[in-house]
Amino acid sequence: MHATLNSYVPLDASDNTVGLLEETFRYLPSEGRLHLAEDIIQDGTHYKLHQLAQSIVTGLLTPMKVAGAKTAGITPSPWLGRLITTELFDRDSFSAEHWQAIRNLRA
């Protein structure tokens, strides 16, 4: 997994795909880490890794932060047959660095 992430070429100076995936991996329980590592390895192309990170942001992290009835549009996942659920995360354990990585990726 780390070799795949280390070979990623950012799309531009604000692309924080690797940081977001690494930080997300850090907060997942062991089973979630296994699935994310598999997805990173299987999706190894640059575009798909970026899309995977966007999918995590729009499908999981942003809805966790949204207040009220607003919901964010979801970036389609680059892989089929898998579902990342909010049960995989402990929302309160996210670090300031994690939320900054999310903001940088969305910018």
N, C-alpha and C positions, 0 to 999 in steps of 0.2 A: 504494500500500500504506500509506504513512504517513498519508494522509488518512483511510483507513478506520480505522486504529488510533487516530488522534487523535479520531475521532468516537465511539469506544467509551465507553459509560457503565458504570462498574464496578457489579457486582451488589451489593457492599457494601464496607466500608472495607478488608477484607482481600483483595479481588479484585485479583490482580496479573496478569491475562490479558495486558495490553499489554506489561508488563515481561518476562514469560516469552517471548512471541512475538518481541519485539525481541532478547532475549538469545539465543534459539535461532537466529534469523536470523543473528546475528553469528558464530556458530560453524559454520554450514553452508558447504560448498564452493559455488562459483558455481551449479552445477546445482541443488543443494538449495535455495539461496536463491531461485532462479527459481520452483521448485515451491511453496515456502512462500508467496512473494509472491502467486502465482496463487491459492492456496487462501485466503489472507486476503482478497483482493479478491472472489473468488467467494462466500465465506462471509460477507460483510460484515455480516450481522445480529449483534446483540450475543450472543444465545444461541449461535449457531454458532461465533463466535470463541472464546467461553469453552469450548465443547465441543472445539474444535480444540486449544486449549491443554491441556485435561485429557487429550485423547488422546495428545498428545506426552509428557506426564508419565507417564501410566499405561502407555502402550504402548512407550515407548522409554527415557525417563530413569530411571524407578524400577527397571525390570529391570536397567539397567546398574549400579545401586548395590546391588541386593539381593545379600546373601551367601548361599551355600548353595542349597538346593533351593526356597526360598520364592519365589513369584512373585506379583506384584500383579495384581488384576483390571484389565482393560483397558476404558477408556471407549470406546464405539464412535466411530469417526471420523465427522465430519459430512459427509465426501465419500466417494464410492465410486470404486473403480478405481485408487486411489493407495495406495502403501505407503511409509511412512517406515521405513527400515532403519537399523540401528546403523552400517552402513558410512558413512552420511552424516556421522557425528560423530567427532571426535577426543576421546574421553572425557577424556583427561588435560589437555585445554586448557580445560575448563570453569572459569570463575572462581568465586570464593566468592560473588559477587553472583548468578551464575546459579543455584547451588544454593540460595541464600536465596530467590530468586524462586520456585523449585520448592516449597520448604517453605511459603512464603506462599500459593501457589495451592492447595496441598493442605489447608491449615488450614481 
